[in-house]
Amino acid sequence: MLKKIKIVRPINLGIVALTMFIVLFKFKNEVAVDYWYNALLLIIPAVLTAAAGYVINDIFDVLTDSINKPERLTVGTLISKKQAWVLYLVLTVISLLVSLVFKVPNHNRFMYFNINVSITLLLGLYAIKFKELPLIGNLFVAMCTAAVIVSCMLLAKPTDIGILNLFGYILFAFFTSLIREIVKDLQDMEGDKAAGYNTYPILAGEKGAKLFLFVLLTILIVLCGIYAVLAWRIGMRVNGALMGIITLSLFYFINHVANAKTKAGYLQSSTFMKYIMVIGVINLLFS
């Protein structure tokens, strides 16, 4: 079933919704009127915009997907390109309309709508051009992942300590997403070359891309390790333990990526990183 609705990637969209819900739950603004109603108006457009982004990305990725993931090709097989464009437009229009209803407390009521319009335009540019450029596309996706958490600040109200925790998770989301995107580029090198893309693994080679991944992973391990120790020392035992598990998992991830040489190997690494991201989201509840 997931193969048939791959075009909107339900698991990834579920992670977006779960992340926003946990942040909004953890840092609830007690004085905000109709808090959870507005929270839904914040989450729904983000999920729909992400879904629209996946659709337009698949529309422009027909050639690469036919080589990299022929068994999961959707546009041109299960649905036509015209139907995909209709789906993209429907998702985008509903997202923009819902974001227009959202009211940011003490801010311009069109703020979220304007943010959503900007992200929609940028996702279109990513699908058309950014993703084929070395690192630019990867950085863009990582920033969008972090922006999901930042957007919750339109409604949530964390304390000073909460802001520090939230900033730490924004960094975590950015680095894990960036690492996963580069692994996915390693997985898709064959199709990307055929499409004329110049992703970082194609530019730097497989060894060069892995070296860059190890640098990013070293930074992330240091940050996660420091956080785990500090959380444990101030009595946040569950939080510290989970972050410790994540830190150890990253060492395993390094070994897995280092030994990966096939599409299947890189796919396993990418999936494993997704699990790490989910554990990081859950860890927010204990921060």
C-alpha positions in Angstrom: 0.0 0.0 0.0 2.8 2.4 0.8 4.3 1.8 -2.6 1.1 2.9 -4.2 0.9 6.2 -2.4 4.6 6.8 -2.3 4.0 10.2 -4.1 2.9 11.8 -0.8 5.2 9.7 1.5 2.8 9.1 4.5 5.5 8.1 6.9 7.5 11.3 6.3 4.3 13.4 6.6 3.5 11.6 9.8 6.9 12.6 11.2 6.3 16.3 10.3 2.9 16.2 12.1 4.3 14.3 15.1 7.2 16.8 15.5 4.9 19.8 15.4 2.4 18.2 17.8 5.1 17.4 20.4 6.7 20.8 20.2 3.2 22.5 20.6 2.3 20.1 23.4 5.6 20.5 25.2 5.7 24.3 25.0 2.0 25.1 25.1 1.0 28.7 25.4 -1.5 28.6 28.3 -2.8 32.1 27.6 -3.5 31.6 23.9 -7.2 31.4 23.0 -8.4 28.3 21.2 -4.8 26.9 21.4 -5.4 23.5 19.9 -7.7 24.8 17.2 -4.9 27.1 16.1 -2.4 24.3 16.5 -4.3 22.3 13.9 -4.4 25.3 11.6 -0.6 25.4 12.0 0.0 21.7 11.5 -2.4 21.0 8.6 -0.9 23.5 6.2 2.7 22.4 7.0 1.8 18.7 6.3 -0.1 19.6 3.1 2.7 21.9 1.8 5.2 19.1 2.5 2.9 16.7 0.6 2.7 19.1 -2.3 6.5 19.4 -2.3 6.8 15.6 -2.6 4.3 15.6 -5.5 6.1 18.3 -7.5 9.4 16.7 -6.7 8.2 13.3 -8.2 6.8 15.1 -11.3 10.3 16.4 -12.1 12.0 13.2 -11.0 10.4 10.8 -13.4 13.7 10.1 -15.2 15.9 9.6 -12.1 13.2 7.6 -10.3 12.8 5.3 -13.4 16.5 4.4 -12.9 16.9 4.6 -9.2 13.6 3.3 -8.0 11.7 1.8 -10.9 9.6 -0.4 -8.6 8.4 2.8 -6.8 7.8 5.0 -9.8 4.4 6.6 -9.5 4.1 9.5 -12.0 3.5 8.0 -15.4 2.6 4.6 -14.0 -0.1 4.7 -11.3 -1.1 8.3 -12.1 -0.5 10.5 -15.1 1.7 13.7 -15.0 -1.5 15.7 -15.5 -3.2 14.0 -12.5 0.0 14.7 -10.4 -0.2 18.4 -11.3 -3.9 18.5 -10.3 -3.0 16.8 -7.0 -0.2 19.3 -6.4 -2.5 22.2 -7.1 -5.3 20.9 -4.8 -2.8 20.3 -1.9 -1.3 23.7 -2.4 -4.6 25.6 -2.5 -6.0 23.8 0.5 -2.8 24.5 2.5 -2.8 28.2 1.6 -6.4 28.6 2.5 -6.1 26.9 5.9 -2.9 28.9 6.7 -5.0 32.1 5.9 -7.4 31.1 8.7 -4.6 30.7 11.2 -4.3 33.7 13.5 -0.9 34.4 15.1 -1.4 35.9 18.6 -0.3 39.5 18.7 1.0 39.4 15.1 -0.2 40.2 11.6 -2.8 37.6 10.7 -1.3 37.0 7.3 2.1 36.1 8.7 1.7 32.3 8.5 0.1 32.6 5.1 3.0 34.6 3.8 5.5 32.1 5.3 3.5 29.3 3.6 3.5 31.0 0.2 7.3 31.5 0.5 8.0 27.9 1.4 5.7 26.7 -1.4 7.6 28.8 -4.0 11.0 27.6 -2.6 9.8 23.9 -2.8 8.9 24.5 -6.4 12.4 26.0 -7.1 14.0 23.0 -5.3 12.1 20.5 -7.5 13.0 22.4 -10.7 16.6 23.4 -10.0 18.1 23.3 -6.4 18.1 19.5 -6.0 20.5 19.0 -8.9 23.1 21.3 -7.5 25.9 20.1 -5.1 24.9 20.7 -1.4 22.5 23.5 -2.2 19.6 21.2 -2.5 20.7 19.2 0.6 21.0 22.4 2.7 17.6 23.6 1.5 15.9 20.4 2.6 17.7 20.5 6.0 16.7 24.1 6.5 13.0 23.2 5.6 13.1 20.4 8.2 14.4 22.8 10.9 11.8 25.4 9.8 9.0 23.0 10.7 10.1 23.4 14.4 10.7 27.1 14.1 7.2 27.7 12.7 5.8 26.3 16.0 7.1 29.4 17.7 4.3 31.3 16.0 2.0 29.7 18.6 4.0 27.9 21.3 5.6 29.8 24.2 8.7 28.1 25.6 10.5 29.3 28.7 14.1 30.5 28.5 15.3 26.9 29.2 12.8 25.6 26.7 14.2 27.9 24.0 17.6 26.4 24.6 16.2 22.9 24.3 14.3 23.9 21.2 17.3 25.4 19.6 19.3 22.2 20.3 16.6 20.2 18.6 16.6 22.6 15.6 20.3 21.9 15.2 19.7 18.1 15.6 16.9 18.2 12.9 19.2 20.2 10.6 22.2 17.9 10.8 20.3 14.6 10.7 18.3 15.8 7.7 21.4 17.1 5.9 23.2 13.8 6.5 20.2 11.7 5.3 19.9 13.8 2.2 23.5 13.2 1.2 23.1 9.5 1.9 20.1 9.5 -0.4 22.2 11.2 -3.1 24.7 8.5 -2.8 21.9 6.0 -3.2 20.6 7.8 -6.3 23.9 8.5 -8.1 23.1 6.4 -11.1 19.8 8.1 -12.0 21.1 11.5 -11.1 24.1 11.1 -13.5 21.6 10.1 -16.3 19.5 13.2 -15.6 22.6 15.4 -15.8 22.4 16.4 -12.1 25.5 17.5 -10.3 24.8 16.4 -6.7 27.6 16.4 -4.1 28.5 12.7 -4.5 28.7 13.1 -8.3 30.9 16.2 -7.8 33.2 14.9 -5.0 32.9 11.2 -5.8 31.6 8.5 -3.4 34.7 8.7 -1.1 34.6 12.5 -1.0 30.9 12.4 -0.1 31.5 9.8 2.7 34.3 12.0 4.1 32.0 15.0 4.3 29.4 12.8 5.9 31.9 11.7 8.6 32.7 15.4 9.3 29.0 16.1 9.8 28.5 13.0 11.9 31.5 13.9 14.1 30.0 17.3 14.8 26.6 15.8 15.5 28.0 13.1 17.8 29.9 15.8 19.8 26.8 17.9 20.2 24.6 14.9 21.1 27.2 13.6 23.5 27.5 17.0 25.3 23.7 17.3 25.5 23.4 13.7 26.9 25.9 14.4 29.7 24.5 17.7 30.7 20.9 16.4 30.7 21.9 13.5 32.9 23.8 15.7 35.3 20.9 18.1 35.9 18.5 15.2 36.6 16.9 14.8 33.2 17.7 11.1 33.2 15.3 9.8 30.5 16.2 12.7 28.3 19.9 12.1 28.8 19.6 8.3 28.3 17.7 8.7 25.1 20.2 11.1 23.8 23.0 8.7 24.8 21.3 6.0 22.8 21.1 8.4 19.8 24.8 9.1 20.2 25.8 5.5 20.2 23.5 4.8 17.3 25.4 7.5 15.3 28.6 5.5 15.8 26.8 2.5 14.3 25.5 4.7 11.5 29.1 5.7 10.6 30.2 2.1 10.4 27.1 1.3 8.2 27.7 4.1 5.8 31.4 3.4 5.6 30.7 -0.2 4.5 27.7 0.6 2.2 28.5 0.2 -1.5 25.1 -0.5 -3.1 21.7 1.2 -3.4 20.3 -1.3 -0.9 23.1 -0.5 1.6 22.5 3.3 1.3 18.8 2.7 1.6 19.3 0.9 4.8 21.5 3.7 6.1 18.9 6.3 5.1 16.1 4.4 6.8 18.2 4.0 10.0 18.8 7.7 10.1 15.0 8.2 9.9 14.6 6.1 13.0 17.2 8.2 14.8 15.2 11.4 13.8 12.0 9.9 15.2 13.7 9.0 18.5 15.0 12.6 18.6 11.4 13.9 18.2 10.2 11.6 21.0 13.1 12.8 23.2 11.6 16.3 23.1 8.8 15.1 25.4 11.4 14.5 28.2 13.4 17.7 27.8 
